[in-house]
């Protein structure tokens, strides 16, 4: 199974009352949706780490080195990686 493109779409929500940031991530492989995560704690680009963990656990990243970032793996093996994130104002929009 050859993967040509991985698309990651993250959503982040900042919980003002507690000062925490949460995210969800949707993953597409070659244009087909394969996963939508539950809400996870994490700010910045943590949604990419969440996507990497899911892809690794489900066998989509053969030959990835321990600790290798997803962008570097994709660059090394010739996979196009598309990565977007949006900020949402409500928890239910995650």
Steps between C-alpha positions, in 0.01 A plus 500: 500500500665820378398830654537806281339766721410549865275790593461611860236750608518614861262705711603673822286641777624710792309447823509848652378402847780249565758625250529167318516432127339197337505370146353248261649375177360354180723292275461420130718255309508559124181705526303245705403571862652243734471648850348774717641518849328564827580820688861502624695735723778688323585834346718616211554224247414219743223400259775387257650283775155351566467423128848345489423276795179375338668445162786312664271283715289410196792403276500796259864599567722201417867567563454814709788552739441540872432866575502598133257786432220426258608776257853357481375144447269615219779699339739203522261247342337735248154544654326836454398628845225762522446653841240759600364616833218729603411661830142448615322709761275231648570156643223345295671618179791266559 
